[in-house]
Amino acid sequence: MNGRQLDRRVTIERATMIDDGFGQVESWAPLVTTWASKRDVSDAERIRAGSVSAEITTRFRLRWRSVIATVTPKDRLVHEGRVYNIFSVKEIGRREGVEITGAARAE
């Protein structure tokens, strides 16, 4: 992977359960913050129940690290304040990198 292309700072977050005094609630905790490349793949607009929603599908490429190799679609990726729900994680080469595809609401 070309390091010059990794020009975006991203954080991968993992869901954790915490006790807020009233019971268990889901909270997101940072798993790793790293550099990545970003490529928007598509955007879509849908009409559901009388409201319009827009979604952007994006691919991020990151250098392979053991902690990044544990990322699954249960995690999420945050870039510049936008939250991407992960739906695909693929290894690039033999431990060269990881490609994460996710979707975020367009604001």
Secondary structure by P-SEA (a helix, b strand, c coil): cccccccbbbbbbbbbbbbccccbbbbbbbcccccbbbbbcbbbbbbcccbbbbbbbbbbbbccccccccccccbbbbcccccccccbbbbcccccbbbbbbccccc
